[in-house]
Amino acid sequence: MNAMKYHENFSVVAIVQGELRASVTKSRLESAGIPVLLEYESAGRVIGINIDGLGEVKILVPKSFEDEAKQVLKTEMRPTP
């Protein structure tokens, strides 16, 4: 399956800077039962720089989960007591 066709079934629900934020966002969505793909900007990942678009990570979910994912991301993260 070519990459463009694959992406037609997914929506970008967030764009974050760096792998740490991407991992946290991915975990939040997956804990809500939402499948997630991460699409990394390659140069920032290799060089290790997170400025001016370098290190940008797109958070993609299947289109059928888009509204639910946006709702999850709107809710504030709260520490557990």
C-alpha positions in Angstrom: 0.0 0.0 0.0 1.5 3.3 -0.9 2.0 5.9 1.8 -0.4 8.5 0.4 -3.2 6.0 0.1 -2.5 4.9 3.7 -2.7 8.4 5.0 -6.1 9.0 3.4 -7.6 6.8 6.1 -6.0 8.9 8.9 -6.4 12.4 10.3 -3.8 14.6 12.0 -5.2 15.5 15.4 -2.1 17.2 16.8 1.4 18.3 15.9 3.8 18.4 18.8 7.5 19.2 19.2 9.8 16.3 20.1 9.6 12.6 20.8 8.7 13.0 24.5 5.6 15.0 23.9 4.6 12.7 21.1 5.0 9.7 23.3 2.9 11.3 26.1 0.2 12.2 23.5 0.2 8.8 22.0 -0.1 7.2 25.4 -3.1 9.4 26.3 -4.9 8.4 23.1 -4.1 4.7 23.4 -5.3 4.6 27.0 -8.7 5.8 25.6 -8.6 2.9 23.1 -7.7 5.0 20.1 -5.1 3.6 17.7 -2.3 6.1 16.9 0.4 6.6 14.3 3.3 9.0 14.8 4.9 10.7 11.7 8.3 12.2 12.5 10.1 15.0 10.8 13.3 13.2 10.0 16.1 15.8 10.2 15.3 16.9 13.7 15.2 13.3 14.9 18.6 12.6 13.4 20.2 15.9 14.6 18.3 16.0 17.9 17.0 19.6 17.4 13.5 20.7 18.3 13.1 24.2 16.8 11.5 25.8 13.8 9.7 22.7 12.7 12.7 20.4 13.3 11.6 17.6 15.6 8.0 18.0 14.7 5.8 15.0 15.2 2.3 14.6 13.7 -0.2 12.6 15.7 -2.4 10.6 13.3 -5.5 8.5 14.2 -8.0 6.6 12.0 -10.6 9.0 10.7 -13.3 7.1 12.5 -11.6 8.1 15.8 -10.9 11.7 14.9 -13.6 13.4 17.0 -13.0 11.2 20.0 -9.2 11.8 19.8 -9.7 15.6 19.7 -12.0 15.4 22.7 -9.4 13.4 24.7 -6.7 15.9 23.8 -8.9 18.8 24.9 -9.2 17.4 28.4 -6.5 18.5 30.8 -4.0 16.0 32.1 -4.4 15.6 35.8 -1.9 13.8 38.1 -3.3 10.9 39.9 -3.3 11.3 43.7 
